[in-house]
Amino acid sequence: MKSVERDAITTVLHNQTGRTHALLTGRGATGIEAALHAKGLVGARVGIPANTCYIVLWAILRSGNQPVLLDVHPNTGMLTIESLNQPLDALIPCHLYGLPVPMRAIYEWASANGVFLIEDAALAIGATVDGRAAGSWGDVSIFSFGQGKIVDQQLGGAVLTDDPALAEGMARWLAGLPEWDDHHVDLSNQ
């Protein structure tokens, strides 16, 4: 991708969410992994809704952390504040099916408990959650542009934050990954 295209995409993400830093990734899950690495979490308990994309679980495992499946509301399949009844080091609430998770309550809980918060807005670009843009909550947020997403580019994602140290750490970790090319696309389509 040309730098002009990258700049245009990150400008849209900045304008959409108000976030200070936006880094493009090969997929949304790569943003999760980058955030956990940049935060220095290894062997940490990372809470995720029991009903989410398997790739979120994969990113936690690849980063050397322990996924903790949290109960979801039986009618919506969404994480609730009542689900957060155990010690966690990090939490990844996911907006799904056009439904938002209660981010204000989750954000307040995470802040009060010192829990690193990654908002998974992979399926919520352009949405509003508790009066703010999806992707504007927590320490970090991620978007995905893969198959079936609101913005479907077949692949790609972004990780956003307002923390310059986290942005630098994520950028450093992402710089060590191989460049996504046609060979990788072919492999992912097998």
C-alpha atoms as an extended CHARMM CRD file, in Angstrom:
* protein
*
       190  EXT
         1         1  MET       CA              0.0000000000        0.0000000000        0.0000000000  PROA      1               0.0000000000
         2         2  LYS       CA              1.3140000000        3.4150000000       -0.9150000000  PROA      2               0.0000000000
         3         3  SER       CA              1.9770000000        5.9630000000        1.8210000000  PROA      3               0.0000000000
         4         4  VAL       CA             -0.6670000000        8.2950000000        0.3420000000  PROA      4               0.0000000000
         5         5  GLU       CA             -3.2890000000        5.5430000000        0.7620000000  PROA      5               0.0000000000
         6         6  ARG       CA             -2.0860000000        4.8150000000        4.3130000000  PROA      6               0.0000000000
         7         7  ASP       CA             -2.2870000000        8.4920000000        5.1970000000  PROA      7               0.0000000000
         8         8  ALA       CA             -5.8160000000        8.7370000000        3.7930000000  PROA      8               0.0000000000
         9         9  ILE       CA             -6.9940000000        5.6980000000        5.7660000000  PROA      9               0.0000000000
        10        10  THR       CA             -5.4190000000        6.8400000000        9.0320000000  PROA      10              0.0000000000
        11        11  THR       CA             -6.8970000000       10.3270000000        8.5460000000  PROA      11              0.0000000000
        12        12  VAL       CA            -10.3780000000        8.7940000000        8.1950000000  PROA      12              0.0000000000
        13        13  LEU       CA             -9.8020000000        6.7210000000       11.3520000000  PROA      13              0.0000000000
        14        14  HSD       CA             -8.5700000000        9.7860000000       13.2770000000  PROA      14              0.0000000000
        15        15  ASN       CA            -11.6100000000       11.7780000000       12.1520000000  PROA      15              0.0000000000
        16        16  GLN       CA            -14.0120000000        8.9150000000       12.9090000000  PROA      16              0.0000000000
        17        17  THR       CA            -12.7590000000        8.1280000000       16.4200000000  PROA      17              0.0000000000
        18        18  GLY       CA            -10.8360000000       11.1840000000       17.5900000000  PROA      18              0.0000000000
        19        19  ARG       CA             -7.8940000000        8.8790000000       18.4010000000  PROA      19              0.0000000000
        20        20  THR       CA             -4.4200000000       10.3900000000       18.2380000000  PROA      20              0.0000000000
        21        21  HSD       CA             -2.5660000000        7.3910000000       16.8060000000  PROA      21              0.0000000000
        22        22  ALA       CA             -3.7570000000        4.9310000000       14.1370000000  PROA      22              0.0000000000
        23        23  LEU       CA             -1.5420000000        2.1320000000       12.8540000000  PROA      23              0.0000000000
        24        24  LEU       CA             -2.5130000000       -0.1240000000        9.9600000000  PROA      24              0.0000000000
        25        25  THR       CA             -2.1290000000       -3.8750000000       10.4050000000  PROA      25              0.0000000000
        26        26  GLY       CA             -2.4840000000       -7.0300000000        8.3240000000  PROA      26              0.0000000000
        27        27  ARG       CA             -5.6940000000       -7.8430000000       10.2070000000  PROA      27              0.0000000000
        28        28  GLY       CA             -7.5670000000       -6.7040000000       13.2970000000  PROA      28              0.0000000000
        29        29  ALA       CA             -6.1860000000       -9.5750000000       15.3960000000  PROA      29              0.0000000000
        30        30  THR       CA             -2.6630000000       -8.3680000000       14.6680000000  PROA      30              0.0000000000
        31        31  GLY       CA             -3.6390000000       -5.1190000000       16.3940000000  PROA      31              0.0000000000
        32        32  ILE       CA             -4.7110000000       -7.0670000000       19.4870000000  PROA      32              0.0000000000
        33        33  GLU       CA             -1.4250000000       -8.9430000000       19.5350000000  PROA      33              0.0000000000
        34        34  ALA       CA              0.5530000000       -5.7120000000       19.0180000000  PROA      34              0.0000000000
        35        35  ALA       CA             -1.2920000000       -4.0190000000       21.9030000000  PROA      35              0.0000000000
        36        36  LEU       CA             -0.6560000000       -6.9010000000       24.3140000000  PROA      36              0.0000000000
        37        37  HSD       CA              3.0430000000       -6.9840000000       23.3440000000  PROA      37              0.0000000000
        38        38  ALA       CA              3.4150000000       -3.1930000000       23.6280000000  PROA      38              0.0000000000
        39        39  LYS       CA              1.8090000000       -3.2560000000       27.0760000000  PROA      39              0.0000000000
        40        40  GLY       CA              4.3340000000       -5.9140000000       28.1000000000  PROA      40              0.0000000000
        41        41  LEU       CA              1.7000000000       -8.4850000000       29.0220000000  PROA      41              0.0000000000
        42        42  VAL       CA              2.8960000000      -12.1050000000       29.0650000000  PROA      42              0.0000000000
        43        43  GLY       CA              1.0800000000      -14.8540000000       30.9420000000  PROA      43              0.0000000000
        44        44  ALA       CA             -1.6740000000      -12.3710000000       31.7360000000  PROA      44              0.0000000000
        45        45  ARG       CA             -5.3660000000      -13.1890000000       32.1190000000  PROA      45              0.0000000000
        46        46  VAL       CA             -7.1740000000      -11.5930000000       29.1670000000  PROA      46              0.0000000000
        47        47  GLY       CA            -10.9780000000      -11.6150000000       29.3480000000  PROA      47              0.0000000000
        48        48  ILE       CA            -13.0250000000      -12.0260000000       26.1870000000  PROA      48              0.0000000000
        49        49  PRO       CA            -16.7100000000      -12.7640000000       25.6520000000  PROA      49              0.0000000000
        50        50  ALA       CA            -17.3850000000      -16.4860000000       25.2430000000  PROA      50              0.0000000000
        51        51  ASN       CA            -19.1700000000      -15.5030000000       22.0220000000  PROA      51              0.0000000000
        52        52  THR       CA            -16.5940000000      -13.8920000000       19.7580000000  PROA      52              0.0000000000
        53        53  CYS       CA            -14.5080000000      -14.5820000000       16.6770000000  PROA      53              0.0000000000
        54        54  TYR       CA            -11.9420000000      -17.3480000000       17.1670000000  PROA      54              0.0000000000
        55        55  ILE       CA             -9.2250000000      -15.0300000000       15.8630000000  PROA      55              0.0000000000
        56        56  VAL       CA             -9.4580000000      -12.9110000000       19.0590000000  PROA      56              0.0000000000
        57        57  LEU       CA             -8.6130000000      -16.0290000000       21.0790000000  PROA      57              0.0000000000
        58        58  TRP       CA             -5.7960000000      -16.8110000000       18.6420000000  PROA      58              0.0000000000
        59        59  ALA       CA             -4.2480000000      -13.3500000000       19.0860000000  PROA      59              0.0000000000
        60        60  ILE       CA             -4.2420000000      -13.7390000000       22.8810000000  PROA      60              0.0000000000
        61        61  LEU       CA             -2.5910000000      -17.1620000000       22.6810000000  PROA      61              0.0000000000
        62        62  ARG       CA             -0.0120000000      -15.9670000000       20.1180000000  PROA      62              0.0000000000
        63        63  SER       CA              0.9480000000      -13.1060000000       22.4180000000  PROA      63              0.0000000000
        64        64  GLY       CA              1.7320000000      -15.5580000000       25.2370000000  PROA      64              0.0000000000
        65        65  ASN       CA             -1.3110000000      -14.7380000000       27.3400000000  PROA      65              0.0000000000
        66        66  GLN       CA             -4.2060000000      -16.7230000000       28.8070000000  PROA      66              0.0000000000
        67        67  PRO       CA             -7.6960000000      -16.1760000000       27.3960000000  PROA      67              0.0000000000
        68        68  VAL       CA            -10.4870000000      -16.1320000000       29.9650000000  PROA      68              0.0000000000
        69        69  LEU       CA            -13.9280000000      -16.7610000000       28.4720000000  PROA      69              0.0000000000
        70        70  LEU       CA            -16.5710000000      -14.5750000000       30.0920000000  PROA      70              0.0000000000
        71        71  ASP       CA            -20.3100000000      -15.2240000000       30.2020000000  PROA      71              0.0000000000
        72        72  VAL       CA            -22.5060000000      -13.3040000000       27.7970000000  PROA      72              0.0000000000
        73        73  HSD       CA            -26.1050000000      -12.1630000000       27.9980000000  PROA      73              0.0000000000
        74        74  PRO       CA            -28.3490000000      -15.0930000000       26.9400000000  PROA      74              0.0000000000
        75        75  ASN       CA            -30.5610000000      -12.9380000000       24.6910000000  PROA      75              0.0000000000
        76        76  THR       CA            -27.9230000000      -10.8280000000       22.9590000000  PROA      76              0.0000000000
        77        77  GLY       CA            -24.7490000000      -12.9160000000       23.1290000000  PROA      77              0.0000000000
        78        78  MET       CA            -22.9600000000       -9.7560000000       24.3190000000  PROA      78              0.0000000000
        79        79  LEU       CA            -20.6170000000       -9.1600000000       27.2270000000  PROA      79              0.0000000000
        80        80  THR       CA            -22.2400000000       -7.3880000000       30.1820000000  PROA      80              0.0000000000
        81        81  ILE       CA            -20.8300000000       -5.5960000000       33.2000000000  PROA      81              0.0000000000
        82        82  GLU       CA            -22.1230000000       -8.4700000000       35.3490000000  PROA      82              0.0000000000
        83        83  SER       CA            -19.7730000000      -10.7960000000       33.4240000000  PROA      83              0.0000000000
        84        84  LEU       CA            -16.7590000000       -9.0470000000       34.9080000000  PROA      84              0.0000000000
        85        85  ASN       CA            -16.6870000000      -10.9230000000       38.1820000000  PROA      85              0.0000000000
        86        86  GLN       CA            -13.1200000000      -12.2180000000       38.2700000000  PROA      86              0.0000000000
        87        87  PRO       CA             -9.5930000000      -10.8030000000       38.2980000000  PROA      87              0.0000000000
        88        88  LEU       CA             -8.2880000000       -9.8530000000       34.8550000000  PROA      88              0.0000000000
        89        89  ASP       CA             -5.1640000000       -8.1180000000       33.5680000000  PROA      89              0.0000000000
        90        90  ALA       CA             -6.7220000000       -7.1350000000       30.2420000000  PROA      90              0.0000000000
        91        91  LEU       CA            -10.1860000000       -7.1550000000       28.7070000000  PROA      91              0.0000000000
        92        92  ILE       CA            -11.3560000000       -7.2260000000       25.0860000000  PROA      92              0.0000000000
        93        93  PRO       CA            -15.0750000000       -6.4280000000       24.7870000000  PROA      93              0.0000000000
        94        94  CYS       CA            -16.3700000000       -7.0200000000       21.2400000000  PROA      94              0.0000000000
        95        95  HSD       CA            -19.2400000000       -5.2550000000       19.4790000000  PROA      95              0.0000000000
        96        96  LEU       CA            -21.1460000000       -7.9010000000       17.4860000000  PROA      96              0.0000000000
        97        97  TYR       CA            -24.2500000000       -8.2510000000       15.2810000000  PROA      97              0.0000000000
        98        98  GLY       CA            -24.7800000000       -4.5040000000       15.1310000000  PROA      98              0.0000000000
        99        99  LEU       CA            -25.0930000000       -4.4250000000       18.9240000000  PROA      99              0.0000000000
       100       100  PRO       CA            -22.7290000000       -2.4110000000       21.1090000000  PROA      100             0.0000000000
       101       101  VAL       CA            -21.3620000000       -3.6270000000       24.4060000000  PROA      101             0.0000000000
       102       102  PRO       CA            -21.9600000000       -1.2030000000       27.3120000000  PROA      102             0.0000000000
       103       103  MET       CA            -18.5990000000        0.5310000000       26.8820000000  PROA      103             0.0000000000
       104       104  ARG       CA            -19.1120000000        3.3300000000       29.4030000000  PROA      104             0.0000000000
       105       105  ALA       CA            -19.7380000000        0.8480000000       32.2430000000  PROA      105             0.0000000000
       106       106  ILE       CA            -16.9650000000       -1.4720000000       31.0550000000  PROA      106             0.0000000000
       107       107  TYR       CA            -14.5330000000        1.4340000000       30.6840000000  PROA      107             0.0000000000
       108       108  GLU       CA            -15.3220000000        2.6320000000       34.2180000000  PROA      108             0.0000000000
       109       109  TRP       CA            -14.9140000000       -0.9130000000       35.5980000000  PROA      109             0.0000000000
       110       110  ALA       CA            -11.5840000000       -1.3980000000       33.7880000000  PROA      110             0.0000000000
       111       111  SER       CA            -10.2730000000        1.9910000000       34.9680000000  PROA      111             0.0000000000
       112       112  ALA       CA            -11.2730000000        1.3000000000       38.5740000000  PROA      112             0.0000000000
       113       113  ASN       CA             -9.6300000000       -2.1450000000       38.4910000000  PROA      113             0.0000000000
       114       114  GLY       CA             -6.4270000000       -1.2890000000       36.5930000000  PROA      114             0.0000000000
       115       115  VAL       CA             -7.4060000000       -3.5260000000       33.6670000000  PROA      115             0.0000000000
       116       116  PHE       CA             -5.8840000000       -2.8600000000       30.2230000000  PROA      116             0.0000000000
       117       117  LEU       CA             -8.8520000000       -2.2950000000       27.8870000000  PROA      117             0.0000000000
       118       118  ILE       CA             -8.8400000000       -3.1530000000       24.1670000000  PROA      118             0.0000000000
       119       119  GLU       CA            -12.1080000000       -2.2500000000       22.4260000000  PROA      119             0.0000000000
       120       120  ASP       CA            -12.7670000000       -4.6710000000       19.5560000000  PROA      120             0.0000000000
       121       121  ALA       CA            -14.6980000000       -2.5170000000       17.0970000000  PROA      121             0.0000000000
       122       122  ALA       CA            -13.9820000000       -4.8100000000       14.1330000000  PROA      122             0.0000000000
       123       123  LEU       CA            -17.6980000000       -4.9420000000       13.3310000000  PROA      123             0.0000000000
       124       124  ALA       CA            -18.6060000000       -1.4320000000       14.4450000000  PROA      124             0.0000000000
       125       125  ILE       CA            -16.7880000000        1.1220000000       12.3050000000  PROA      125             0.0000000000
       126       126  GLY       CA            -19.0630000000        4.1410000000       11.9770000000  PROA      126             0.0000000000
       127       127  ALA       CA            -21.2290000000        3.1410000000       14.9520000000  PROA      127             0.0000000000
       128       128  THR       CA            -21.8910000000        5.1370000000       18.1090000000  PROA      128             0.0000000000
       129       129  VAL       CA            -21.5180000000        3.4700000000       21.5060000000  PROA      129             0.0000000000
       130       130  ASP       CA            -22.7790000000        5.1920000000       24.6690000000  PROA      130             0.0000000000
       131       131  GLY       CA            -22.6130000000        8.5900000000       22.9450000000  PROA      131             0.0000000000
       132       132  ARG       CA            -19.1080000000        8.1750000000       21.4960000000  PROA      132             0.0000000000
       133       133  ALA       CA            -17.7100000000        6.6940000000       18.3110000000  PROA      133             0.0000000000
       134       134  ALA       CA            -17.0060000000        2.9890000000       18.3760000000  PROA      134             0.0000000000
       135       135  GLY       CA            -13.2520000000        2.6380000000       18.6220000000  PROA      135             0.0000000000
       136       136  SER       CA            -12.8190000000        5.6680000000       20.8790000000  PROA      136             0.0000000000
       137       137  TRP       CA            -12.9910000000        3.7990000000       24.2070000000  PROA      137             0.0000000000
       138       138  GLY       CA            -10.3030000000        2.1510000000       26.2960000000  PROA      138             0.0000000000
       139       139  ASP       CA             -6.5470000000        2.1070000000       26.1050000000  PROA      139             0.0000000000
       140       140  VAL       CA             -6.5550000000        0.6850000000       22.5730000000  PROA      140             0.0000000000
       141       141  SER       CA             -9.1600000000       -0.1000000000       19.9430000000  PROA      141             0.0000000000
       142       142  ILE       CA             -9.0260000000       -2.2320000000       16.8470000000  PROA      142             0.0000000000
       143       143  PHE       CA            -10.8360000000       -2.3500000000       13.5270000000  PROA      143             0.0000000000
       144       144  SER       CA            -10.8200000000       -5.0660000000       10.8820000000  PROA      144             0.0000000000
       145       145  PHE       CA            -11.2680000000       -4.7010000000        7.1480000000  PROA      145             0.0000000000
       146       146  GLY       CA            -11.4070000000       -8.4550000000        6.4340000000  PROA      146             0.0000000000
       147       147  GLN       CA            -14.0780000000      -10.5290000000        4.7740000000  PROA      147             0.0000000000
       148       148  GLY       CA            -17.5680000000       -9.9130000000        6.0860000000  PROA      148             0.0000000000
       149       149  LYS       CA            -16.7090000000       -6.6980000000        7.9260000000  PROA      149             0.0000000000
       150       150  ILE       CA            -18.4860000000       -3.3680000000        7.4160000000  PROA      150             0.0000000000
       151       151  VAL       CA            -15.5060000000       -2.1210000000        5.4050000000  PROA      151             0.0000000000
       152       152  ASP       CA            -14.5750000000       -5.3060000000        3.4910000000  PROA      152             0.0000000000
       153       153  GLN       CA            -11.1690000000       -5.0990000000        1.8190000000  PROA      153             0.0000000000
       154       154  GLN       CA            -10.6390000000       -8.8710000000        2.1460000000  PROA      154             0.0000000000
       155       155  LEU       CA             -7.8810000000       -8.2220000000        4.6910000000  PROA      155             0.0000000000
       156       156  GLY       CA             -6.2900000000       -5.5260000000        6.8110000000  PROA      156             0.0000000000
       157       157  GLY       CA             -7.0080000000       -3.8010000000       10.0560000000  PROA      157             0.0000000000
       158       158  ALA       CA             -6.0060000000       -0.9610000000       12.3310000000  PROA      158             0.0000000000
       159       159  VAL       CA             -5.0460000000       -0.4530000000       15.9480000000  PROA      159             0.0000000000
       160       160  LEU       CA             -5.6790000000        2.9410000000       17.5690000000  PROA      160             0.0000000000
       161       161  THR       CA             -4.6770000000        4.6200000000       20.8240000000  PROA      161             0.0000000000
       162       162  ASP       CA             -4.1870000000        8.0010000000       22.4420000000  PROA      162             0.0000000000
       163       163  ASP       CA             -1.0950000000        6.8240000000       24.3590000000  PROA      163             0.0000000000
       164       164  PRO       CA              2.1300000000        7.7820000000       22.5260000000  PROA      164             0.0000000000
       165       165  ALA       CA              4.2180000000        5.1610000000       24.3580000000  PROA      165             0.0000000000
       166       166  LEU       CA              1.7650000000        2.4020000000       23.4330000000  PROA      166             0.0000000000
       167       167  ALA       CA              1.6590000000        3.6560000000       19.8310000000  PROA      167             0.0000000000
       168       168  GLU       CA              5.4550000000        3.5880000000       19.6520000000  PROA      168             0.0000000000
       169       169  GLY       CA              5.6270000000        0.1000000000       21.1640000000  PROA      169             0.0000000000
       170       170  MET       CA              2.9680000000       -1.2190000000       18.7960000000  PROA      170             0.0000000000
       171       171  ALA       CA              4.6640000000        0.3830000000       15.7900000000  PROA      171             0.0000000000
       172       172  ARG       CA              7.9920000000       -1.1590000000       16.7910000000  PROA      172             0.0000000000
       173       173  TRP       CA              6.4200000000       -4.6240000000       17.1580000000  PROA      173             0.0000000000
       174       174  LEU       CA              4.4830000000       -4.3040000000       13.8890000000  PROA      174             0.0000000000
       175       175  ALA       CA              7.6490000000       -3.2250000000       12.0370000000  PROA      175             0.0000000000
       176       176  GLY       CA              9.1510000000       -6.6390000000       12.8000000000  PROA      176             0.0000000000
       177       177  LEU       CA              6.3890000000       -8.4910000000       10.9490000000  PROA      177             0.0000000000
       178       178  PRO       CA              6.6790000000       -9.5290000000        7.2920000000  PROA      178             0.0000000000
       179       179  GLU       CA              5.0460000000       -7.2410000000        4.7380000000  PROA      179             0.0000000000
       180       180  TRP       CA              1.6830000000       -8.5910000000        3.5450000000  PROA      180             0.0000000000
       181       181  ASP       CA              2.0120000000       -9.4280000000       -0.1430000000  PROA      181             0.0000000000
       182       182  ASP       CA              0.3200000000      -11.5190000000       -2.8420000000  PROA      182             0.0000000000
       183       183  HSD       CA              2.0220000000      -14.6730000000       -1.5420000000  PROA      183             0.0000000000
       184       184  HSD       CA              0.4520000000      -14.1570000000        1.9070000000  PROA      184             0.0000000000
       185       185  VAL       CA             -2.9270000000      -13.4750000000        0.3150000000  PROA      185             0.0000000000
       186       186  ASP       CA             -2.6790000000      -16.7750000000       -1.5840000000  PROA      186             0.0000000000
       187       187  LEU       CA             -1.7670000000      -18.5990000000        1.6290000000  PROA      187             0.0000000000
       188       188  SER       CA             -4.6820000000      -17.0830000000        3.5260000000  PROA      188             0.0000000000
       189       189  ASN       CA             -7.1270000000      -18.0760000000        0.7800000000  PROA      189             0.0000000000
       190       190  GLN       CA             -6.1980000000      -21.7830000000        0.8700000000  PROA      190             0.0000000000
